[in-house]
Amino acid sequence: MSTNSPDTLSREVATAGDREAALPAAQPAGLKTLDSHELMQGADQIVITHGEHAYRLRVTRNQKLILHK
């Protein structure tokens, strides 16, 4: 049985979540990996073409990536 207060538990869970978010995702062997900073080169958004289609890759305020068609 835990003797930690709810506040302590919340901080522990948040800290554990922060550590998990900071870890890089597992990379399958043999796949080419591009760093988003190299890809974006300081821009907030870029256009990626694929065949006849153009996609916009954007960095959000929360530093997440969103791909729009």
C-alpha positions, 0 to 999 in steps of 0.5 A: 500500500502506498503512503504517498499523497495524491499530489506526490503521485500526480508529480510522479506520474507526470515525471514518468510521462515526461521521461517517456515523451523524451525517449526516441521512438524505436526505429525499425532496422533498415528504415531511413531516418530523417531528423525533423530539424534537418528537414525543416531547416528552421522553417515553421512549415514546408511543402512535400511533393509526392507524385502530383500531390503536395503536402504541407508539414507544419510544426505546431506551438507545442512542437508537434508535427502535422501533415496536411494535404 
